[in-house]
Amino acid sequence: MDLRMVKLKRIKRRYLVAMIIAVIGLILTACTYFATDIYTKHDVAVISDRQIKDTLVEKSTDVYDNKDETRKQILHLKILSGKYKGQTFRTVNYYYPSQLITQKYRAGQRIFVNIKHNDPAIQGPKRDWILALALTIMMTLMVAVSGKKALGLMCSMALSWALFYLLITTDIKLNGSYIVLLFGLADIVFSFFSLVLVQGLNKKMLATWLATILGTVVSFALCYLIMRLTGESEIKYETGDYATQDPRGIFLAQTLLGILGAVMDEATDIVSSLYELVQTKKDLTAKQLVKSGRTMGQEIMGPLINVLVLIFMSEELPLTIIYLRDNNTLSSTFGFTLSLGVTQSVISAIGIVLTVVFATGCSLLFLEEKKRKEWKQI
């Protein structure tokens, strides 16, 4: 009964902390929404119209019978910051209802503008408060679900962002000369610090880290070998959106990071589950441990690979639709929009399959040794 009360108090405390974070986050979100004087590059304005005048300028149809319109909005902007603060300007915004490269604005919406010679140029909507709201929701849910572990997760995410920024700035300074080596080392650093902050420096963490590194390195090396043996045919690096560096190098760097994300997730699940299994079942044999790891891997592999494919497809879906609507064939559309992503997905899928073996093997190496020491003490 006392144990239940302790657990109940912990749960109440956890939800209380989550509610406090939610309240503080909502306050910061509101402050971000109404903030005006903290921006230096642009002025903040609000669309003061209660109802925006929106008129049709022209209709257009291309040779493939794709229809679109050009519409005009007359906007009145009240400036909220800068030397023109308090003044109201009238401007015109042209947009296409498809909103592929243009933006439709709403009454009361806050936007960024640049004003030169009393002529305001709209830079885009003010969306920073949406990011603050998303972070608030994420942190609230993390604390409510994970409790104290949420702090380690947040620190891990913050460190990963800091390391990623450092990685990008270093790559820019080196002008992409050692991009594959740089991102390969980054995989080792990313995975180590992420796991240490979440799990602590222990044998379970080391087993997970070793399985992650083995899965990443072996799958990447295997696929790179196949690419070299086949002459990298049908891999259209030029279709990537790369403007300043070697597209092949950036593709390989993307692949390294993609493999790491999938492999570390799977390795963490398998090693953690096998660790708990060893702790609760003292008479577990090595054969049973291997069988459990294989069964667990079979259950995880399918969903993980499907998630990778769906993420990739959702990212490329708009461009794929545009190519198909412009009467491109399926083969040319695949080559220009999907080929690189499919290649990365296949490489990551190979890493996911291999990680089942590595995670189970590393669990056997570390966890079985710990179990034997416990048996000796008994």
RALIN-V762654 format. One record per run of one state. SS is the DSSP state (H for helix, E for strand, L for the rest). FROM is the first residue (numbers start at 1). LEN is the number of residues. If there is no record, write none. Layout:
ss=SS from=FROM len=LEN
ss=SS from=FROM len=LEN
This chain:
ss=L from=1 len=1
ss=H from=2 len=33
ss=L from=35 len=8
ss=E from=43 len=5
ss=L from=48 len=5
ss=E from=53 len=9
ss=L from=62 len=5
ss=E from=67 len=13
ss=L from=80 len=8
ss=E from=88 len=8
ss=L from=96 len=14
ss=E from=110 len=7
ss=L from=117 len=2
ss=E from=119 len=7
ss=L from=126 len=2
ss=H from=128 len=19
ss=L from=147 len=2
ss=H from=149 len=25
ss=L from=174 len=5
ss=H from=179 len=21
ss=L from=200 len=3
ss=H from=203 len=27
ss=L from=230 len=7
ss=H from=237 len=3
ss=L from=240 len=7
ss=H from=247 len=34
ss=L from=281 len=5
ss=H from=286 len=40
ss=L from=326 len=4
ss=H from=330 len=48
ss=L from=378 len=1
